[in-house]
Amino acid sequence: MRLLNLLQREPAAMGTLLTSILPCLVLLGLLHLDEKQIAALVVAVNALVAFYVRLRVTPKDLASPLAQVPAPQQAS
């Protein structure tokens, strides 16, 4: 839960971590990626983590579009 709170405040932290690790893996010869592929992975990770965090931290009653629509009133 602590990681989720951290990611809620700064979802780009995962992309930053990936940006730090990927070039090291390329230099060690463990991965064969060019700079465009690394950039694409970092952007994709940032987007996915941000989307996941938004899904996890959105209150359940606000997540449903039906929760915001007022109920129809019956004529008396």
mmCIF file of the N, C-alpha and C atoms, coordinates in Angstrom:
data_MODEL
# 
_entry.id   MODEL 
# 
loop_
_atom_site.group_PDB 
_atom_site.id 
_atom_site.type_symbol 
_atom_site.label_atom_id 
_atom_site.label_alt_id 
_atom_site.label_comp_id 
_atom_site.label_asym_id 
_atom_site.label_entity_id 
_atom_site.label_seq_id 
_atom_site.pdbx_PDB_ins_code 
_atom_site.Cartn_x 
_atom_site.Cartn_y 
_atom_site.Cartn_z 
_atom_site.occupancy 
_atom_site.B_iso_or_equiv 
_atom_site.pdbx_formal_charge 
_atom_site.auth_seq_id 
_atom_site.auth_comp_id 
_atom_site.auth_asym_id 
_atom_site.auth_atom_id 
_atom_site.pdbx_PDB_model_num 
ATOM 1   N N  . MET A 1 1  ? 0.835   -1.198 0.000   1.00 0.00 ? 1  MET A N  1 
ATOM 2   C CA . MET A 1 1  ? 0.000   0.000  0.000   1.00 0.00 ? 1  MET A CA 1 
ATOM 3   C C  . MET A 1 1  ? 0.874   1.254  0.000   1.00 0.00 ? 1  MET A C  1 
ATOM 4   N N  . ARG A 1 2  ? 2.026   1.150  0.615   1.00 0.00 ? 2  ARG A N  1 
ATOM 5   C CA . ARG A 1 2  ? 2.929   2.291  0.660   1.00 0.00 ? 2  ARG A CA 1 
ATOM 6   C C  . ARG A 1 2  ? 3.437   2.642  -0.733  1.00 0.00 ? 2  ARG A C  1 
ATOM 7   N N  . LEU A 1 3  ? 3.731   1.606  -1.542  1.00 0.00 ? 3  LEU A N  1 
ATOM 8   C CA . LEU A 1 3  ? 4.167   1.824  -2.921  1.00 0.00 ? 3  LEU A CA 1 
ATOM 9   C C  . LEU A 1 3  ? 3.060   2.493  -3.724  1.00 0.00 ? 3  LEU A C  1 
ATOM 10  N N  . LEU A 1 4  ? 1.834   2.076  -3.501  1.00 0.00 ? 4  LEU A N  1 
ATOM 11  C CA . LEU A 1 4  ? 0.703   2.676  -4.209  1.00 0.00 ? 4  LEU A CA 1 
ATOM 12  C C  . LEU A 1 4  ? 0.570   4.154  -3.865  1.00 0.00 ? 4  LEU A C  1 
ATOM 13  N N  . ASN A 1 5  ? 0.757   4.507  -2.607  1.00 0.00 ? 5  ASN A N  1 
ATOM 14  C CA . ASN A 1 5  ? 0.704   5.915  -2.215  1.00 0.00 ? 5  ASN A CA 1 
ATOM 15  C C  . ASN A 1 5  ? 1.812   6.716  -2.870  1.00 0.00 ? 5  ASN A C  1 
ATOM 16  N N  . LEU A 1 6  ? 3.001   6.125  -2.935  1.00 0.00 ? 6  LEU A N  1 
ATOM 17  C CA . LEU A 1 6  ? 4.113   6.790  -3.602  1.00 0.00 ? 6  LEU A CA 1 
ATOM 18  C C  . LEU A 1 6  ? 3.817   6.992  -5.082  1.00 0.00 ? 6  LEU A C  1 
ATOM 19  N N  . LEU A 1 7  ? 3.306   5.959  -5.728  1.00 0.00 ? 7  LEU A N  1 
ATOM 20  C CA . LEU A 1 7  ? 2.984   6.065  -7.149  1.00 0.00 ? 7  LEU A CA 1 
ATOM 21  C C  . LEU A 1 7  ? 1.832   7.027  -7.405  1.00 0.00 ? 7  LEU A C  1 
ATOM 22  N N  . GLN A 1 8  ? 0.914   7.128  -6.453  1.00 0.00 ? 8  GLN A N  1 
ATOM 23  C CA . GLN A 1 8  ? -0.190  8.073  -6.598  1.00 0.00 ? 8  GLN A CA 1 
ATOM 24  C C  . GLN A 1 8  ? 0.348   9.498  -6.655  1.00 0.00 ? 8  GLN A C  1 
ATOM 25  N N  . ARG A 1 9  ? 1.331   9.784  -5.835  1.00 0.00 ? 9  ARG A N  1 
ATOM 26  C CA . ARG A 1 9  ? 1.919   11.127 -5.825  1.00 0.00 ? 9  ARG A CA 1 
ATOM 27  C C  . ARG A 1 9  ? 2.827   11.361 -7.016  1.00 0.00 ? 9  ARG A C  1 
ATOM 28  N N  . GLU A 1 10 ? 3.520   10.325 -7.448  1.00 0.00 ? 10 GLU A N  1 
ATOM 29  C CA . GLU A 1 10 ? 4.492   10.483 -8.536  1.00 0.00 ? 10 GLU A CA 1 
ATOM 30  C C  . GLU A 1 10 ? 4.532   9.229  -9.402  1.00 0.00 ? 10 GLU A C  1 
ATOM 31  N N  . PRO A 1 11 ? 3.542   9.045  -10.305 1.00 0.00 ? 11 PRO A N  1 
ATOM 32  C CA . PRO A 1 11 ? 3.524   7.842  -11.134 1.00 0.00 ? 11 PRO A CA 1 
ATOM 33  C C  . PRO A 1 11 ? 4.708   7.751  -12.086 1.00 0.00 ? 11 PRO A C  1 
ATOM 34  N N  . ALA A 1 12 ? 5.340   8.871  -12.419 1.00 0.00 ? 12 ALA A N  1 
ATOM 35  C CA . ALA A 1 12 ? 6.482   8.856  -13.334 1.00 0.00 ? 12 ALA A CA 1 
ATOM 36  C C  . ALA A 1 12 ? 7.718   8.245  -12.684 1.00 0.00 ? 12 ALA A C  1 
ATOM 37  N N  . ALA A 1 13 ? 7.656   7.934  -11.388 1.00 0.00 ? 13 ALA A N  1 
ATOM 38  C CA . ALA A 1 13 ? 8.805   7.330  -10.715 1.00 0.00 ? 13 ALA A CA 1 
ATOM 39  C C  . ALA A 1 13 ? 9.168   5.983  -11.333 1.00 0.00 ? 13 ALA A C  1 
ATOM 40  N N  . MET A 1 14 ? 8.182   5.234  -11.792 1.00 0.00 ? 14 MET A N  1 
ATOM 41  C CA . MET A 1 14 ? 8.474   3.952  -12.431 1.00 0.00 ? 14 MET A CA 1 
ATOM 42  C C  . MET A 1 14 ? 9.233   4.165  -13.731 1.00 0.00 ? 14 MET A C  1 
ATOM 43  N N  . GLY A 1 15 ? 8.846   5.155  -14.497 1.00 0.00 ? 15 GLY A N  1 
ATOM 44  C CA . GLY A 1 15 ? 9.550   5.465  -15.733 1.00 0.00 ? 15 GLY A CA 1 
ATOM 45  C C  . GLY A 1 15 ? 10.967  5.929  -15.465 1.00 0.00 ? 15 GLY A C  1 
ATOM 46  N N  . THR A 1 16 ? 11.146  6.700  -14.397 1.00 0.00 ? 16 THR A N  1 
ATOM 47  C CA . THR A 1 16 ? 12.487  7.162  -14.016 1.00 0.00 ? 16 THR A CA 1 
ATOM 48  C C  . THR A 1 16 ? 13.364  5.985  -13.626 1.00 0.00 ? 16 THR A C  1 
ATOM 49  N N  . LEU A 1 17 ? 12.810  5.061  -12.882 1.00 0.00 ? 17 LEU A N  1 
ATOM 50  C CA . LEU A 1 17 ? 13.553  3.868  -12.504 1.00 0.00 ? 17 LEU A CA 1 
ATOM 51  C C  . LEU A 1 17 ? 13.935  3.063  -13.740 1.00 0.00 ? 17 LEU A C  1 
ATOM 52  N N  . LEU A 1 18 ? 12.994  2.910  -14.647 1.00 0.00 ? 18 LEU A N  1 
ATOM 53  C CA . LEU A 1 18 ? 13.256  2.179  -15.886 1.00 0.00 ? 18 LEU A CA 1 
ATOM 54  C C  . LEU A 1 18 ? 14.307  2.896  -16.729 1.00 0.00 ? 18 LEU A C  1 
ATOM 55  N N  . THR A 1 19 ? 14.241  4.227  -16.763 1.00 0.00 ? 19 THR A N  1 
ATOM 56  C CA . THR A 1 19 ? 15.228  5.010  -17.503 1.00 0.00 ? 19 THR A CA 1 
ATOM 57  C C  . THR A 1 19 ? 16.623  4.802  -16.936 1.00 0.00 ? 19 THR A C  1 
ATOM 58  N N  . SER A 1 20 ? 16.718  4.585  -15.662 1.00 0.00 ? 20 SER A N  1 
ATOM 59  C CA . SER A 1 20 ? 18.013  4.367  -15.029 1.00 0.00 ? 20 SER A CA 1 
ATOM 60  C C  . SER A 1 20 ? 18.548  2.962  -15.277 1.00 0.00 ? 20 SER A C  1 
ATOM 61  N N  . ILE A 1 21 ? 17.662  1.991  -15.307 1.00 0.00 ? 21 ILE A N  1 
ATOM 62  C CA . ILE A 1 21 ? 18.081  0.595  -15.401 1.00 0.00 ? 21 ILE A CA 1 
ATOM 63  C C  . ILE A 1 21 ? 18.334  0.147  -16.840 1.00 0.00 ? 21 ILE A C  1 
ATOM 64  N N  . LEU A 1 22 ? 17.483  0.548  -17.778 1.00 0.00 ? 22 LEU A N  1 
ATOM 65  C CA . LEU A 1 22 ? 17.604  0.054  -19.150 1.00 0.00 ? 22 LEU A CA 1 
ATOM 66  C C  . LEU A 1 22 ? 18.967  0.319  -19.796 1.00 0.00 ? 22 LEU A C  1 
ATOM 67  N N  . PRO A 1 23 ? 19.504  1.535  -19.724 1.00 0.00 ? 23 PRO A N  1 
ATOM 68  C CA . PRO A 1 23 ? 20.835  1.739  -20.342 1.00 0.00 ? 23 PRO A CA 1 
ATOM 69  C C  . PRO A 1 23 ? 21.913  0.842  -19.734 1.00 0.00 ? 23 PRO A C  1 
ATOM 70  N N  . CYS A 1 24 ? 21.815  0.571  -18.454 1.00 0.00 ? 24 CYS A N  1 
ATOM 71  C CA . CYS A 1 24 ? 22.788  -0.331 -17.817 1.00 0.00 ? 24 CYS A CA 1 
ATOM 72  C C  . CYS A 1 24 ? 22.663  -1.743 -18.397 1.00 0.00 ? 24 CYS A C  1 
ATOM 73  N N  . LEU A 1 25 ? 21.445  -2.191 -18.589 1.00 0.00 ? 25 LEU A N  1 
ATOM 74  C CA . LEU A 1 25 ? 21.234  -3.525 -19.159 1.00 0.00 ? 25 LEU A CA 1 
ATOM 75  C C  . LEU A 1 25 ? 21.729  -3.593 -20.602 1.00 0.00 ? 25 LEU A C  1 
ATOM 76  N N  . VAL A 1 26 ? 21.564  -2.492 -21.343 1.00 0.00 ? 26 VAL A N  1 
ATOM 77  C CA . VAL A 1 26 ? 22.066  -2.438 -22.719 1.00 0.00 ? 26 VAL A CA 1 
ATOM 78  C C  . VAL A 1 26 ? 23.596  -2.470 -22.722 1.00 0.00 ? 26 VAL A C  1 
ATOM 79  N N  . LEU A 1 27 ? 24.215  -1.673 -21.842 1.00 0.00 ? 27 LEU A N  1 
ATOM 80  C CA . LEU A 1 27 ? 25.678  -1.654 -21.774 1.00 0.00 ? 27 LEU A CA 1 
ATOM 81  C C  . LEU A 1 27 ? 26.264  -3.003 -21.369 1.00 0.00 ? 27 LEU A C  1 
ATOM 82  N N  . LEU A 1 28 ? 25.564  -3.720 -20.516 1.00 0.00 ? 28 LEU A N  1 
ATOM 83  C CA . LEU A 1 28 ? 26.027  -5.038 -20.098 1.00 0.00 ? 28 LEU A CA 1 
ATOM 84  C C  . LEU A 1 28 ? 25.771  -6.107 -21.164 1.00 0.00 ? 28 LEU A C  1 
ATOM 85  N N  . GLY A 1 29 ? 25.053  -5.740 -22.216 1.00 0.00 ? 29 GLY A N  1 
ATOM 86  C CA . GLY A 1 29 ? 24.764  -6.685 -23.289 1.00 0.00 ? 29 GLY A CA 1 
ATOM 87  C C  . GLY A 1 29 ? 23.612  -7.618 -22.980 1.00 0.00 ? 29 GLY A C  1 
ATOM 88  N N  . LEU A 1 30 ? 22.861  -7.336 -21.919 1.00 0.00 ? 30 LEU A N  1 
ATOM 89  C CA . LEU A 1 30 ? 21.716  -8.179 -21.566 1.00 0.00 ? 30 LEU A CA 1 
ATOM 90  C C  . LEU A 1 30 ? 20.500  -7.873 -22.421 1.00 0.00 ? 30 LEU A C  1 
ATOM 91  N N  . LEU A 1 31 ? 20.412  -6.654 -22.914 1.00 0.00 ? 31 LEU A N  1 
ATOM 92  C CA . LEU A 1 31 ? 19.328  -6.232 -23.814 1.00 0.00 ? 31 LEU A CA 1 
ATOM 93  C C  . LEU A 1 31 ? 19.945  -5.587 -25.040 1.00 0.00 ? 31 LEU A C  1 
ATOM 94  N N  . HIS A 1 32 ? 19.249  -5.722 -26.139 1.00 0.00 ? 32 HIS A N  1 
ATOM 95  C CA . HIS A 1 32 ? 19.705  -5.086 -27.372 1.00 0.00 ? 32 HIS A CA 1 
ATOM 96  C C  . HIS A 1 32 ? 18.615  -4.118 -27.832 1.00 0.00 ? 32 HIS A C  1 
ATOM 97  N N  . LEU A 1 33 ? 18.668  -2.900 -27.306 1.00 0.00 ? 33 LEU A N  1 
ATOM 98  C CA . LEU A 1 33 ? 17.692  -1.865 -27.622 1.00 0.00 ? 33 LEU A CA 1 
ATOM 99  C C  . LEU A 1 33 ? 18.430  -0.609 -28.042 1.00 0.00 ? 33 LEU A C  1 
ATOM 100 N N  . ASP A 1 34 ? 17.824  0.138  -28.960 1.00 0.00 ? 34 ASP A N  1 
ATOM 101 C CA . ASP A 1 34 ? 18.398  1.445  -29.280 1.00 0.00 ? 34 ASP A CA 1 
ATOM 102 C C  . ASP A 1 34 ? 17.667  2.509  -28.460 1.00 0.00 ? 34 ASP A C  1 
ATOM 103 N N  . GLU A 1 35 ? 18.104  3.753  -28.598 1.00 0.00 ? 35 GLU A N  1 
ATOM 104 C CA . GLU A 1 35 ? 17.530  4.818  -27.757 1.00 0.00 ? 35 GLU A CA 1 
ATOM 105 C C  . GLU A 1 35 ? 16.046  5.040  -28.015 1.00 0.00 ? 35 GLU A C  1 
ATOM 106 N N  . LYS A 1 36 ? 15.593  4.817  -29.245 1.00 0.00 ? 36 LYS A N  1 
ATOM 107 C CA . LYS A 1 36 ? 14.159  4.991  -29.547 1.00 0.00 ? 36 LYS A CA 1 
ATOM 108 C C  . LYS A 1 36 ? 13.324  3.923  -28.846 1.00 0.00 ? 36 LYS A C  1 
ATOM 109 N N  . GLN A 1 37 ? 13.818  2.721  -28.805 1.00 0.00 ? 37 GLN A N  1 
ATOM 110 C CA . GLN A 1 37 ? 13.088  1.649  -28.130 1.00 0.00 ? 37 GLN A CA 1 
ATOM 111 C C  . GLN A 1 37 ? 13.060  1.874  -26.617 1.00 0.00 ? 37 GLN A C  1 
ATOM 112 N N  . ILE A 1 38 ? 14.158  2.331  -26.068 1.00 0.00 ? 38 ILE A N  1 
ATOM 113 C CA . ILE A 1 38 ? 14.190  2.638  -24.633 1.00 0.00 ? 38 ILE A CA 1 
ATOM 114 C C  . ILE A 1 38 ? 13.196  3.755  -24.313 1.00 0.00 ? 38 ILE A C  1 
ATOM 115 N N  . ALA A 1 39 ? 13.190  4.806  -25.141 1.00 0.00 ? 39 ALA A N  1 
ATOM 116 C CA . ALA A 1 39 ? 12.256  5.916  -24.913 1.00 0.00 ? 39 ALA A CA 1 
ATOM 117 C C  . ALA A 1 39 ? 10.813  5.439  -25.003 1.00 0.00 ? 39 ALA A C  1 
ATOM 118 N N  . ALA A 1 40 ? 10.519  4.581  -25.978 1.00 0.00 ? 40 ALA A N  1 
ATOM 119 C CA . ALA A 1 40 ? 9.157   4.064  -26.123 1.00 0.00 ? 40 ALA A CA 1 
ATOM 120 C C  . ALA A 1 40 ? 8.754   3.240  -24.907 1.00 0.00 ? 40 ALA A C  1 
ATOM 121 N N  . LEU A 1 41 ? 9.658   2.430  -24.389 1.00 0.00 ? 41 LEU A N  1 
ATOM 122 C CA . LEU A 1 41 ? 9.361   1.637  -23.192 1.00 0.00 ? 41 LEU A CA 1 
ATOM 123 C C  . LEU A 1 41 ? 9.108   2.524  -21.980 1.00 0.00 ? 41 LEU A C  1 
ATOM 124 N N  . VAL A 1 42 ? 9.915   3.561  -21.825 1.00 0.00 ? 42 VAL A N  1 
ATOM 125 C CA . VAL A 1 42 ? 9.743   4.459  -20.682 1.00 0.00 ? 42 VAL A CA 1 
ATOM 126 C C  . VAL A 1 42 ? 8.391   5.163  -20.760 1.00 0.00 ? 42 VAL A C  1 
ATOM 127 N N  . VAL A 1 43 ? 8.026   5.648  -21.937 1.00 0.00 ? 43 VAL A N  1 
ATOM 128 C CA . VAL A 1 43 ? 6.731   6.325  -22.100 1.00 0.00 ? 43 VAL A CA 1 
ATOM 129 C C  . VAL A 1 43 ? 5.596   5.345  -21.839 1.00 0.00 ? 43 VAL A C  1 
ATOM 130 N N  . ALA A 1 44 ? 5.715   4.132  -22.358 1.00 0.00 ? 44 ALA A N  1 
ATOM 131 C CA . ALA A 1 44 ? 4.660   3.137  -22.150 1.00 0.00 ? 44 ALA A CA 1 
ATOM 132 C C  . ALA A 1 44 ? 4.513   2.787  -20.671 1.00 0.00 ? 44 ALA A C  1 
ATOM 133 N N  . VAL A 1 45 ? 5.623   2.615  -19.978 1.00 0.00 ? 45 VAL A N  1 
ATOM 134 C CA . VAL A 1 45 ? 5.560   2.297  -18.538 1.00 0.00 ? 45 VAL A CA 1 
ATOM 135 C C  . VAL A 1 45 ? 4.934   3.457  -17.774 1.00 0.00 ? 45 VAL A C  1 
ATOM 136 N N  . ASN A 1 46 ? 5.334   4.680  -18.078 1.00 0.00 ? 46 ASN A N  1 
ATOM 137 C CA . ASN A 1 46 ? 4.736   5.843  -17.409 1.00 0.00 ? 46 ASN A CA 1 
ATOM 138 C C  . ASN A 1 46 ? 3.230   5.882  -17.627 1.00 0.00 ? 46 ASN A C  1 
ATOM 139 N N  . ALA A 1 47 ? 2.800   5.661  -18.854 1.00 0.00 ? 47 ALA A N  1 
ATOM 140 C CA . ALA A 1 47 ? 1.369   5.710  -19.165 1.00 0.00 ? 47 ALA A CA 1 
ATOM 141 C C  . ALA A 1 47 ? 0.607   4.602  -18.450 1.00 0.00 ? 47 ALA A C  1 
ATOM 142 N N  . LEU A 1 48 ? 1.129   3.391  -18.485 1.00 0.00 ? 48 LEU A N  1 
ATOM 143 C CA . LEU A 1 48 ? 0.437   2.266  -17.850 1.00 0.00 ? 48 LEU A CA 1 
ATOM 144 C C  . LEU A 1 48 ? 0.385   2.407  -16.331 1.00 0.00 ? 48 LEU A C  1 
ATOM 145 N N  . VAL A 1 49 ? 1.473   2.833  -15.732 1.00 0.00 ? 49 VAL A N  1 
ATOM 146 C CA . VAL A 1 49 ? 1.491   3.004  -14.270 1.00 0.00 ? 49 VAL A CA 1 
ATOM 147 C C  . VAL A 1 49 ? 0.536   4.118  -13.862 1.00 0.00 ? 49 VAL A C  1 
ATOM 148 N N  . ALA A 1 50 ? 0.546   5.221  -14.595 1.00 0.00 ? 50 ALA A N  1 
ATOM 149 C CA . ALA A 1 50 ? -0.363  6.328  -14.270 1.00 0.00 ? 50 ALA A CA 1 
ATOM 150 C C  . ALA A 1 50 ? -1.819  5.887  -14.406 1.00 0.00 ? 50 ALA A C  1 
ATOM 151 N N  . PHE A 1 51 ? -2.124  5.129  -15.450 1.00 0.00 ? 51 PHE A N  1 
ATOM 152 C CA . PHE A 1 51 ? -3.493  4.641  -15.644 1.00 0.00 ? 51 PHE A CA 1 
ATOM 153 C C  . PHE A 1 51 ? -3.892  3.686  -14.520 1.00 0.00 ? 51 PHE A C  1 
ATOM 154 N N  . TYR A 1 52 ? -3.001  2.770  -14.172 1.00 0.00 ? 52 TYR A N  1 
ATOM 155 C CA . TYR A 1 52 ? -3.277  1.827  -13.087 1.00 0.00 ? 52 TYR A CA 1 
ATOM 156 C C  . TYR A 1 52 ? -3.507  2.552  -11.761 1.00 0.00 ? 52 TYR A C  1 
ATOM 157 N N  . VAL A 1 53 ? -2.665  3.519  -11.478 1.00 0.00 ? 53 VAL A N  1 
ATOM 158 C CA . VAL A 1 53 ? -2.797  4.262  -10.221 1.00 0.00 ? 53 VAL A CA 1 
ATOM 159 C C  . VAL A 1 53 ? -4.114  5.012  -10.191 1.00 0.00 ? 53 VAL A C  1 
ATOM 160 N N  . ARG A 1 54 ? -4.489  5.620  -11.291 1.00 0.00 ? 54 ARG A N  1 
ATOM 161 C CA . ARG A 1 54 ? -5.774  6.334  -11.328 1.00 0.00 ? 54 ARG A CA 1 
ATOM 162 C C  . ARG A 1 54 ? -6.939  5.397  -11.104 1.00 0.00 ? 54 ARG A C  1 
ATOM 163 N N  . LEU A 1 55 ? -6.852  4.196  -11.663 1.00 0.00 ? 55 LEU A N  1 
ATOM 164 C CA . LEU A 1 55 ? -7.914  3.215  -11.437 1.00 0.00 ? 55 LEU A CA 1 
ATOM 165 C C  . LEU A 1 55 ? -7.977  2.793  -9.978  1.00 0.00 ? 55 LEU A C  1 
ATOM 166 N N  . ARG A 1 56 ? -6.823  2.617  -9.356  1.00 0.00 ? 56 ARG A N  1 
ATOM 167 C CA . ARG A 1 56 ? -6.784  2.147  -7.975  1.00 0.00 ? 56 ARG A CA 1 
ATOM 168 C C  . ARG A 1 56 ? -7.207  3.205  -6.964  1.00 0.00 ? 56 ARG A C  1 
ATOM 169 N N  . VAL A 1 57 ? -6.937  4.475  -7.228  1.00 0.00 ? 57 VAL A N  1 
ATOM 170 C CA . VAL A 1 57 ? -7.201  5.495  -6.223  1.00 0.00 ? 57 VAL A CA 1 
ATOM 171 C C  . VAL A 1 57 ? -8.527  6.217  -6.438  1.00 0.00 ? 57 VAL A C  1 
ATOM 172 N N  . THR A 1 58 ? -9.199  5.960  -7.547  1.00 0.00 ? 58 THR A N  1 
ATOM 173 C CA . THR A 1 58 ? -10.500 6.590  -7.773  1.00 0.00 ? 58 THR A CA 1 
ATOM 174 C C  . THR A 1 58 ? -11.524 5.957  -6.844  1.00 0.00 ? 58 THR A C  1 
ATOM 175 N N  . PRO A 1 59 ? -12.228 6.761  -6.070  1.00 0.00 ? 59 PRO A N  1 
ATOM 176 C CA . PRO A 1 59 ? -13.259 6.202  -5.193  1.00 0.00 ? 59 PRO A CA 1 
ATOM 177 C C  . PRO A 1 59 ? -14.294 5.428  -6.009  1.00 0.00 ? 59 PRO A C  1 
ATOM 178 N N  . LYS A 1 60 ? -14.764 4.334  -5.460  1.00 0.00 ? 60 LYS A N  1 
ATOM 179 C CA . LYS A 1 60 ? -15.694 3.456  -6.183  1.00 0.00 ? 60 LYS A CA 1 
ATOM 180 C C  . LYS A 1 60 ? -16.969 4.179  -6.594  1.00 0.00 ? 60 LYS A C  1 
ATOM 181 N N  . ASP A 1 61 ? -17.478 5.083  -5.746  1.00 0.00 ? 61 ASP A N  1 
ATOM 182 C CA . ASP A 1 61 ? -18.720 5.764  -6.086  1.00 0.00 ? 61 ASP A CA 1 
ATOM 183 C C  . ASP A 1 61 ? -18.526 6.781  -7.203  1.00 0.00 ? 61 ASP A C  1 
ATOM 184 N N  . LEU A 1 62 ? -17.306 7.277  -7.403  1.00 0.00 ? 62 LEU A N  1 
ATOM 185 C CA . LEU A 1 62 ? -17.045 8.198  -8.504  1.00 0.00 ? 62 LEU A CA 1 
ATOM 186 C C  . LEU A 1 62 ? -16.651 7.473  -9.776  1.00 0.00 ? 62 LEU A C  1 
ATOM 187 N N  . ALA A 1 63 ? -16.275 6.215  -9.658  1.00 0.00 ? 63 ALA A N  1 
ATOM 188 C CA . ALA A 1 63 ? -15.815 5.461  -10.817 1.00 0.00 ? 63 ALA A CA 1 
ATOM 189 C C  . ALA A 1 63 ? -16.961 5.101  -11.746 1.00 0.00 ? 63 ALA A C  1 
ATOM 190 N N  . SER A 1 64 ? -18.148 4.954  -11.221 1.00 0.00 ? 64 SER A N  1 
ATOM 191 C CA . SER A 1 64 ? -19.289 4.563  -12.033 1.00 0.00 ? 64 SER A CA 1 
ATOM 192 C C  . SER A 1 64 ? -19.991 5.790  -12.592 1.00 0.00 ? 64 SER A C  1 
ATOM 193 N N  . PRO A 1 65 ? -20.165 5.853  -13.924 1.00 0.00 ? 65 PRO A N  1 
ATOM 194 C CA . PRO A 1 65 ? -20.881 6.993  -14.491 1.00 0.00 ? 65 PRO A CA 1 
ATOM 195 C C  . PRO A 1 65 ? -22.333 7.051  -14.031 1.00 0.00 ? 65 PRO A C  1 
ATOM 196 N N  . LEU A 1 66 ? -22.897 5.905  -13.665 1.00 0.00 ? 66 LEU A N  1 
ATOM 197 C CA . LEU A 1 66 ? -24.284 5.888  -13.207 1.00 0.00 ? 66 LEU A CA 1 
ATOM 198 C C  . LEU A 1 66 ? -24.430 6.519  -11.826 1.00 0.00 ? 66 LEU A C  1 
ATOM 199 N N  . ALA A 1 67 ? -23.354 6.549  -11.062 1.00 0.00 ? 67 ALA A N  1 
ATOM 200 C CA . ALA A 1 67 ? -23.415 7.134  -9.727  1.00 0.00 ? 67 ALA A CA 1 
ATOM 201 C C  . ALA A 1 67 ? -23.602 8.643  -9.795  1.00 0.00 ? 67 ALA A C  1 
ATOM 202 N N  . GLN A 1 68 ? -23.256 9.259  -10.910 1.00 0.00 ? 68 GLN A N  1 
ATOM 203 C CA . GLN A 1 68 ? -23.347 10.705 -11.030 1.00 0.00 ? 68 GLN A CA 1 
ATOM 204 C C  . GLN A 1 68 ? -24.645 11.155 -11.686 1.00 0.00 ? 68 GLN A C  1 
ATOM 205 N N  . VAL A 1 69 ? -25.409 10.216 -12.246 1.00 0.00 ? 69 VAL A N  1 
ATOM 206 C CA . VAL A 1 69 ? -26.671 10.558 -12.893 1.00 0.00 ? 69 VAL A CA 1 
ATOM 207 C C  . VAL A 1 69 ? -27.777 10.536 -11.850 1.00 0.00 ? 69 VAL A C  1 
ATOM 208 N N  . PRO A 1 70 ? -28.517 11.642 -11.694 1.00 0.00 ? 70 PRO A N  1 
ATOM 209 C CA . PRO A 1 70 ? -29.593 11.629 -10.700 1.00 0.00 ? 70 PRO A CA 1 
ATOM 210 C C  . PRO A 1 70 ? -30.701 10.670 -11.111 1.00 0.00 ? 70 PRO A C  1 
ATOM 211 N N  . ALA A 1 71 ? -31.290 10.039 -10.118 1.00 0.00 ? 71 ALA A N  1 
ATOM 212 C CA . ALA A 1 71 ? -32.389 9.098  -10.382 1.00 0.00 ? 71 ALA A CA 1 
ATOM 213 C C  . ALA A 1 71 ? -33.603 9.864  -10.878 1.00 0.00 ? 71 ALA A C  1 
ATOM 214 N N  . PRO A 1 72 ? -34.339 9.288  -11.838 1.00 0.00 ? 72 PRO A N  1 
ATOM 215 C CA . PRO A 1 72 ? -35.534 9.979  -12.341 1.00 0.00 ? 72 PRO A CA 1 
ATOM 216 C C  . PRO A 1 72 ? -36.591 10.083 -11.236 1.00 0.00 ? 72 PRO A C  1 
ATOM 217 N N  . GLN A 1 73 ? -37.238 11.225 -11.193 1.00 0.00 ? 73 GLN A N  1 
ATOM 218 C CA . GLN A 1 73 ? -38.283 11.427 -10.184 1.00 0.00 ? 73 GLN A CA 1 
ATOM 219 C C  . GLN A 1 73 ? -39.614 10.996 -10.755 1.00 0.00 ? 73 GLN A C  1 
ATOM 220 N N  . GLN A 1 74 ? -40.390 10.347 -9.914  1.00 0.00 ? 74 GLN A N  1 
ATOM 221 C CA . GLN A 1 74 ? -41.696 9.863  -10.342 1.00 0.00 ? 74 GLN A CA 1 
ATOM 222 C C  . GLN A 1 74 ? -42.730 10.951 -10.138 1.00 0.00 ? 74 GLN A C  1 
ATOM 223 N N  . ALA A 1 75 ? -43.624 11.083 -11.105 1.00 0.00 ? 75 ALA A N  1 
ATOM 224 C CA . ALA A 1 75 ? -44.713 12.074 -11.010 1.00 0.00 ? 75 ALA A CA 1 
ATOM 225 C C  . ALA A 1 75 ? -45.721 11.608 -9.978  1.00 0.00 ? 75 ALA A C  1 
ATOM 226 N N  . SER A 1 76 ? -46.235 12.547 -9.170  1.00 0.00 ? 76 SER A N  1 
ATOM 227 C CA . SER A 1 76 ? -47.236 12.190 -8.170  1.00 0.00 ? 76 SER A CA 1 
ATOM 228 C C  . SER A 1 76 ? -48.585 12.642 -8.587  1.00 0.00 ? 76 SER A C  1 
# 
